[in-house]
Amino acid sequence: MISNAVGTERISRITGYQLTGGNFSEVSPNLPQRIAVIGEGNTANQGTMPLVATEVTSAQQAGNLFGFGSPIYNMMRILRPTTSDGVGGIPTIVYPQVEGANVAKEQTITVVGTATVNATHIVKINGRTGVEGDNYSFAVLTGEDQDDIAAKIVDAINNVLGSPVIASAVGGIVTLVSKWKGLTSNEMNATVETDDISAGMTYSNAITVAGSGTPSVSSALTFANEWNTIVVNSYGIEADSVMDELEAYNGKPDPVTPTGRFVGILMKPFIALTGSLRNAGVSTDTIDTVARRNELTIAICPAPGSLGLAMEAAANMAVLFARIEQDTPHLDVAGKSYPDMPTPTGLISMSDYNNRDAYAKAGYTTVDINSGKYEIQDFITTYHPLGEAVPQYRYCRNLMIDFNIKFGYYLLEEINVVDHAIADNDDVVDASNVIKPKQWISILNTYADGLAKRALIAQPSFMQDSLEVGLSTSNPDRLETFFKYKRTGFVRIASTTAEAGFNFGS
């Protein structure tokens, strides 16, 4: 039947027109990226914030729902900044966590002295002198004492809506308390900068309470059929338990018994971006990756020596990686710089190439500092099994190529195979919704050429020659397909040898 706008049982004179949706693209689209953000709301928002997965489209919305300065806000402020497009139209879904019986970090700033001249001082919190255009500066006026200045510090901090801390003062002692509780709050730090004009004032810092406690994220891992391709893990490399939970949920692509989200009937895995601030040397920094050498879920996002938050490093990587994968998945984030991450003033351990090489071999992403920003060198997962010369799942780019190929294959299968009758290759058929094995092979041959044009695979003929399609020998309703493919490489090392000599007369 060419049209069923009018039913075949009708006989009275009539015209009919029916509109249906169609997909006529000859090229499979890139896998749509979808970012899951896992983190806590502020203590003040625990009783009112949503506890279910919530799509958040701006840092403002994140602040209104989960608290300004909260882990969720800190990540969303980088993913969706007011000054640039950030991840653009890529969905960002927040999976909120309750703080439980955790502890918030507390720090004091003790002010001593009486101002001798006018000056401007500024509080620096987590390496930042302000948030979203609001800064922590305050005026020091001649004759003001420590109580006056402490009160000004409190106002300077509390007047910045996105500040990660709440300030209060008793006499000349300012107390800063992180707005949320937990181990991640322990990264909060604050100093007062005088720009070499002390004006007779001194400021000293002390930690009075360490932040502690990490909740389980298992209850939030309810992605079901949604394909969250990237997870931004706010808990960082220090929270082993969270990384364990993410790995268990995501699973592995074992060729015999895949697990988690790699199971064949689901196959919607993710990469969990996890921040790290460590800068203590290769052997110390990579200790966590040894136990994860056979896992491919965690991709460490380093910001060695930074005074920022580890979760901010993960969000910075997500901005870059998500856009690359959305638009040009054949490329990589190598050579790109974090858009918004405080950097240290001195050298980092990864500035040395030999160190970076050791980090990468140990399953640890590498960065260097270039023009005052962290520049990505190798973005990799913790996957580095013993004896596997070229680890299949080392580079995040390669995993996303696999994810893209699965997505394109799925679309073709839904259009051409699923819920179709199976005809023999030699049958003459004019009915609709029928597939022959040779037709499916022809479609996949074209798909292989398309993948090669998009630079996702090399040698499409290799994939085409490997194609096998046939009916099951035990189930007439089962169509089985097998193929191999070769991912394209990416120039990470350029090695050139030039031979030079002298010009002698003849």
Secondary structure, DSSP 4 states (H G I P E B T S, - for coil): ----SS-TT--SS------------SSPPPPPP-EEEEEEPPGGGTTTS--S-EE---HHHHHHHH-TTSHHHHHHHHHS-SSS-TTTTS-EEEEEE---S-B--EEEEEEEEB--S-EEEEEEETTBSEETTEE-EEEE-TT-BHHHHHHHHHHHHHTSTT-SEEEEEETTEEEEEESS-SGGGGG--EEEE-TT--TTEEEEEEEEE--B-----GGG---TT----EEEETT-TT-HHHHHHHHHHH----SSS--GGGSTTT----EEEEEE---S-HHHHTHHHHTTTT--SEEEEE-TT-SS-HHHHHHHHHHHHHHHHHH-TTS--TT-B-SS----SS--GGGSHHHHHHHHHTT--EEEEETTEEEEEE-B-S---TT-SS-TT-BHHHHHHHHHHHHHHHHHHHHHTTT-EE--TT-----SSEE-HHHHHHHHHHHHHHHHHTTSEE-HHHHHHH-EEEE-SS-TT-EEEE---EE-------------------
